[in-house]
Amino acid sequence: VQLQASGGGLVQTGGSLRLSCAASGSFSINALAWYRRAPGKQREFVARISSGGILVAAESVKGRFTISRDNAKNTVFLQMNSLKPEDTAVYYCNFFPARSLWGPGTQVTVSS
């Protein structure tokens, strides 16, 4: 199963974006997650959702970002609100734990 992230863009501080991640096949039994890599930093975990809908988010995004999934459409989402300049990064979707194959991700840029 391959995952393709989309929905990134340029937004002002305090704005919102919704990222989508479409899968080439069914992933209903898998945990999915969003990760990000900011300029000059290592890739980090953002949020994950289990097959049963249990959510876990990194402390840095708690209360602002929400992950969700639509198994019927093989899609996972990341709703990002109250965006900050430090959220600027390339965002990736992958399984949790992450598999070795990463897609190109989608760029999110938050201007101050």
Long-range contacts (C-beta under 8 A, 24 or more apart in sequence): 1-25, 1-26, 1-27, 2-101, 2-103, 3-32, 3-93, 3-94, 3-95, 3-103, 4-93, 4-103, 5-91, 5-92, 5-93, 5-103, 5-104, 5-105, 5-106, 6-106, 7-106, 8-90, 8-91, 8-105, 8-106, 8-107, 8-108, 8-109, 9-107, 9-108, 9-109, 10-109, 10-111, 11-83, 11-108, 11-109, 11-110, 11-111, 12-110, 12-111, 13-83, 13-84, 13-85, 13-110, 13-111, 13-112, 14-82, 14-83, 15-83, 15-110, 16-79, 16-80, 16-81, 16-82, 16-83, 17-80, 17-83, 17-108, 18-77, 18-78, 18-79, 18-80, 19-77, 19-78, 19-80, 19-91, 19-93, 19-106, 19-108, 20-75, 20-76, 20-77, 21-75, 21-76, 21-77, 21-78, 21-93, 22-73, 22-74, 22-75, 23-74, 23-75, 23-76, 24-74, 25-74, 26-71, 26-74, 27-71, 27-74, 27-76, 27-95, 28-71, 30-95, 30-96, 31-95, 31-96, 32-67, 32-69, 32-76, 32-93, 32-94, 32-95, 32-96, 33-67, 33-93, 33-94, 33-95, 33-96, 33-98, 34-65, 34-67, 34-76, 34-78, 34-91, 34-92, 34-93, 35-91, 35-92, 35-93, 35-94, 35-98, 36-87, 36-89, 36-90, 36-91, 36-92, 36-108, 37-89, 37-90, 37-92, 37-105, 38-86, 38-88, 38-89, 39-88, 39-89, 41-89, 43-92, 46-78, 46-91, 47-78, 48-96, 49-76, 60-86, 61-87, 80-108, 83-108, 83-110, 84-110, 85-110, 85-111, 85-112, 86-110
